[in-house]
Amino acid sequence: MAKPFGRLVRFESEESRRRPRVLLIAPLSGHRSILLDDMIVALAQDHDLHLVEWADASKVALSAGRFGLDGNIGYLVDFLRFLGDDLHLIGVCQSASPSIAATAVAAMGGTTAPRSMTLLGGKIDPRNSPTRGDLLAKRQSIPWLEQNCMIRVASSDAGMGRLVYPASIQKAALLAYLTRHLLAGGELFGKLMKDDGEYPAGRPFLDLFFSVADLPAEFVLETIVSVFQRFDFPRGRLIWQGEKIEPAAITRTALFTIEGAQDDVSGPGQTNVAHDLCANIPKLRRESYVQSGVGHFGLFHGAIWRSTILPRVRRFIRAQDRKKASGLSPPPSQSNPSSIIA
């Protein structure tokens, strides 16, 4: 399924047995989806894997219109409707909030919602363990950003005239982030010294890290205001197409949150807050997990992702399929998730 600002891709396999259907939603954060290469290849081994891949905004014609937060959520709603039943959703970083929102829209409308939702390093409530980036975004002036960080796409590109947050500025910010890790001996320093990825695309992690695309300016600006300055979603104020999003409407989608204890992109607690928002998911259909020894990127790339986190994701997905096959209905009681810290 192809749309102007994103497409739905399926990874085919010669495997004949039935495998759990998974929708992996790449974050609309500037990084191209190739950043998730280690994750994609691992999941594709024993899942019927679909990926939401976002377009480079400079390649999208101006006639396609604007693409803000509403559009981000709307695309996921459309993809969920297109894929239908028996689906397990995985959201990473930025895509965690719109994943919850799209699932809530499905639940509110009485249509088919995902069987499970796994969120890794999700940027849901930046008030919890705010990171350096969170604090910077909170005090940013929108007029200043429009004036100094957004550019019009040149006539040589398909998106001529579109206002974008360009890859060049993103790369400068990523370089500053990498430099801090190198000076402090952080996670990226470790990956530079010993890249623990499997190189499925023949490219080392830092190549994937610096593979970025232009973002729609309106999406970036709306995200800064809604996510980092007003905290709309955790405050119950997120609006989509004129209607308030109600995560409490989600009752039949199982929820698994995964955080990195040293995550300096989405601080610890920013993902787990999904359990508070989705308060009506029964305890038996919830889990939370905190992985020690990793920051943000180790959640989906490298040895710990493959040896420790991936098996937990597999087990959680298959447990929900078994419950569905046995005809078990979620009990009406509400409770906190079972929590594990590794």
C-alpha positions in Angstrom: 0.0 0.0 0.0 1.6 3.3 -1.1 0.7 6.8 0.0 2.5 10.0 -0.7 4.3 10.3 2.7 4.7 6.6 3.4 4.2 3.1 2.3 3.5 -0.4 3.6 6.1 -3.0 2.7 5.8 -6.7 3.2 8.8 -9.0 3.6 8.1 -12.2 1.8 9.5 -15.6 2.8 9.7 -19.1 1.3 8.6 -20.4 4.7 5.3 -22.2 4.2 4.1 -22.5 7.8 1.8 -19.8 9.2 3.7 -17.1 11.1 2.4 -14.3 13.4 1.6 -11.2 11.4 3.6 -8.2 12.6 3.4 -4.5 11.7 6.7 -2.7 12.5 6.3 1.1 12.5 9.5 2.9 11.8 9.8 6.2 13.7 9.2 9.4 11.8 12.2 11.0 13.3 14.5 11.7 10.4 16.3 8.4 10.4 15.5 6.2 7.4 14.0 2.8 8.2 17.4 1.2 7.4 18.3 2.2 11.0 16.1 -0.8 12.0 17.9 -3.2 9.7 19.1 -5.5 12.5 15.5 -5.6 13.9 13.9 -6.1 10.5 16.1 -9.1 9.6 15.6 -10.7 13.0 11.8 -10.3 13.0 11.5 -11.4 9.4 12.9 -14.9 10.2 9.8 -16.1 11.9 7.1 -13.5 11.4 5.0 -12.4 8.5 6.6 -8.9 8.7 5.1 -5.6 7.4 7.0 -2.3 7.7 5.7 1.3 7.6 8.4 3.2 5.8 8.2 7.0 5.6 9.1 9.0 2.5 11.7 11.7 2.2 9.6 14.8 2.3 11.8 16.5 -0.3 10.6 13.8 -2.8 6.9 14.4 -2.1 5.2 16.8 -4.5 3.7 20.0 -3.0 0.3 19.0 -4.5 0.2 16.1 -2.0 -0.6 18.7 0.7 0.7 19.0 4.2 1.6 16.2 6.6 1.5 16.9 10.3 0.7 14.9 13.4 -2.9 14.2 12.2 -1.4 12.7 9.0 1.0 10.6 10.9 -1.8 9.0 13.0 -4.1 8.9 10.0 -1.7 6.8 7.9 -1.4 4.3 10.7 -5.2 4.1 11.0 -5.3 3.4 7.3 -2.6 0.7 7.4 -4.3 -1.0 10.3 -7.6 -1.1 8.5 -5.9 -2.4 5.3 -4.1 -5.2 7.2 -7.2 -6.2 9.2 -7.3 -8.9 11.9 -4.7 -11.0 13.6 -2.0 -8.3 13.7 0.7 -7.5 16.2 2.0 -4.0 16.2 5.5 -2.9 17.1 6.3 0.8 17.6 9.8 2.2 18.2 10.7 5.6 19.7 8.7 8.4 18.0 6.2 5.9 16.6 5.0 4.7 20.0 2.6 7.5 20.6 0.9 7.4 17.1 0.8 3.6 17.5 -1.3 3.9 20.7 -3.4 6.7 19.1 -4.2 4.6 15.9 -5.0 1.6 18.1 -7.3 3.8 20.2 -9.0 5.1 17.1 -9.7 1.5 16.0 -11.0 0.6 19.5 -13.2 3.8 19.7 -14.6 3.1 16.3 -15.4 -0.6 17.0 -13.1 -1.8 14.2 -10.4 -4.4 14.3 -7.6 -3.4 16.6 -4.2 -5.1 16.8 -4.0 -8.3 18.9 -0.9 -6.9 20.7 1.2 -3.7 20.8 4.9 -3.7 21.7 6.5 -0.4 22.3 10.3 0.0 22.5 12.0 3.2 23.8 8.8 5.1 23.2 8.6 8.9 23.3 5.3 9.1 25.0 5.7 11.4 28.1 9.0 13.4 28.0 8.2 14.7 31.5 9.5 11.4 32.9 13.3 11.3 33.1 13.6 14.2 30.6 16.7 13.9 28.4 18.9 16.6 27.1 16.9 16.6 23.8 13.6 16.8 25.7 14.7 19.9 27.6 16.0 21.5 24.5 12.8 20.9 22.6 10.7 22.2 25.5 12.3 25.7 25.4 12.5 26.0 21.6 10.8 29.0 20.0 8.7 27.9 17.1 9.1 31.2 15.1 12.9 30.8 15.6 12.8 27.2 14.3 10.8 28.2 11.3 13.2 31.0 10.5 16.5 29.1 11.1 15.9 25.4 10.7 13.4 25.0 7.9 14.1 25.4 4.2 12.2 25.2 0.9 13.0 22.3 -1.3 15.0 23.3 -4.4 13.6 23.0 -7.9 15.8 20.0 -8.6 13.7 17.8 -6.3 10.2 16.4 -6.8 9.0 18.3 -3.7 10.0 21.7 -5.0 8.7 24.5 -2.8 7.8 22.2 0.2 9.0 23.4 3.6 11.2 20.8 5.3 13.5 20.1 8.2 16.5 19.2 6.1 18.8 16.2 6.6 21.8 18.5 6.7 20.7 20.1 10.0 19.7 16.7 11.4 23.2 15.3 10.6 24.8 18.2 12.5 22.6 17.4 15.5 23.4 13.7 15.3 27.1 14.5 15.1 26.9 16.5 18.3 25.0 13.6 19.9 27.7 11.1 18.8 30.5 13.4 20.0 28.9 13.5 23.5 28.8 9.7 23.5 32.4 9.4 22.4 33.6 11.8 25.1 31.6 10.1 27.8 32.1 6.5 26.7 28.4 6.1 26.0 26.5 3.5 24.0 27.6 4.8 20.6 31.2 4.8 21.7 30.8 1.1 22.4 29.3 0.5 19.0 32.1 2.4 17.3 34.7 0.3 19.1 32.9 -3.0 18.5 29.8 -2.9 16.3 27.6 -5.8 17.4 25.2 -5.7 14.5 24.9 -8.5 12.0 25.4 -6.1 9.0 22.4 -7.5 7.1 22.8 -4.7 4.5 26.6 -4.8 4.6 26.7 -1.5 6.4 28.1 -0.7 9.9 25.9 0.9 12.5 27.3 4.4 12.1 26.3 4.4 8.4 22.8 3.5 9.4 22.8 6.1 12.2 23.7 8.9 9.7 21.2 7.8 7.0 18.5 10.5 7.4 15.8 12.1 5.3 14.1 15.5 5.1 11.0 15.7 7.3 7.9 17.8 6.7 8.3 21.1 8.5 4.7 21.1 9.8 5.2 17.6 11.4 8.4 18.7 13.2 6.9 21.9 14.5 3.6 20.3 15.6 5.5 17.5 17.3 7.6 19.9 19.3 4.6 21.8 20.5 2.3 18.8 21.2 4.8 16.3 22.5 7.6 18.4 24.2 5.8 21.6 25.2 2.1 20.8 25.9 2.4 17.1 26.6 -1.0 16.6 24.9 -1.1 12.8 24.9 -0.3 12.1 28.6 -2.6 14.9 29.6 -5.5 13.5 27.6 -5.6 16.4 25.1 -4.5 14.7 21.9 -7.0 15.5 19.1 -7.3 13.6 15.8 -9.7 14.8 13.1 -11.5 16.9 15.7 -12.0 14.0 18.2 -10.1 13.4 21.4 -8.0 10.2 21.5 -9.1 7.9 24.3 -6.4 5.3 25.0 -8.7 3.9 27.8 -10.9 2.6 24.9 -8.2 -0.1 24.3 -9.3 -3.2 26.1 -8.5 -6.2 23.9 -5.0 -5.3 22.6 -2.2 -6.7 24.8 0.5 -4.2 25.7 4.2 -4.8 26.2 6.6 -1.9 27.0 10.4 -2.2 26.7 12.9 0.4 28.0 16.6 0.7 28.2 18.0 1.6 31.6 20.6 3.9 30.0 18.3 5.4 27.3 19.2 9.1 26.8 16.8 9.6 23.9 13.6 8.3 25.5 14.3 8.4 29.2 13.2 5.5 31.5 9.5 5.8 32.3 8.6 7.6 29.1 7.5 4.3 27.5 6.1 2.6 30.6 3.5 5.4 31.0 1.6 3.7 28.2 0.2 1.4 30.9 -1.3 4.4 32.7 -2.9 5.7 29.4 -4.2 2.3 28.4 -5.7 1.7 31.8 -8.4 -0.7 30.7 -6.1 -3.4 29.4 -6.4 -6.3 31.9 -3.3 -7.3 33.9 -3.0 -10.7 32.2 -2.5 -8.9 28.9 0.3 -6.6 29.9 4.0 -6.7 30.5 6.8 -4.2 31.1 10.5 -4.8 30.8 13.6 -2.7 31.6 16.8 -3.9 30.0 20.0 -3.1 31.8 23.2 -2.3 30.0 21.7 -0.6 26.9 20.7 2.8 25.9 18.3 3.7 23.1 19.8 2.0 20.1 20.7 -1.3 21.8 16.9 -1.9 22.2 16.7 -2.7 18.4 20.3 -3.2 17.2 23.0 -5.5 18.3 23.7 -8.5 20.5 21.4 -7.6 23.4 18.5 -7.0 21.1 19.0 -10.3 19.4 19.8 -12.5 22.4 17.6 -10.9 25.1 14.9 -8.5 23.8 13.9 -10.4 20.7 13.1 -13.6 22.5 10.8 -11.7 24.9 9.0 -10.0 22.0 8.5 -13.4 20.3 7.2 -15.0 23.4 4.8 -12.1 24.1 3.4 -12.2 20.5 2.9 -16.0 20.5 1.3 -15.9 24.0 -1.4 -13.6 22.6 -2.0 -15.8 19.6 -2.4 -18.8 21.9 -4.9 -17.0 24.0 -6.9 -16.1 20.9 -6.7 -19.6 19.6 -8.0 -21.0 22.9 -10.9 -18.6 22.9 -9.8 -16.9 26.1 -11.4 -13.5 26.6 -9.7 -10.8 28.6 -11.1 -10.5 32.1 -12.8 -7.3 33.1 -10.5 -6.6 36.0 -7.9 -3.8 35.7 -4.4 -3.8 37.3 -0.8 -2.7 36.9 1.4 -4.6 34.4 3.9 -7.2 35.5 7.3 -5.6 35.6 10.7 -7.1 34.9 14.1 -5.5 35.3 17.0 -7.4 33.7 
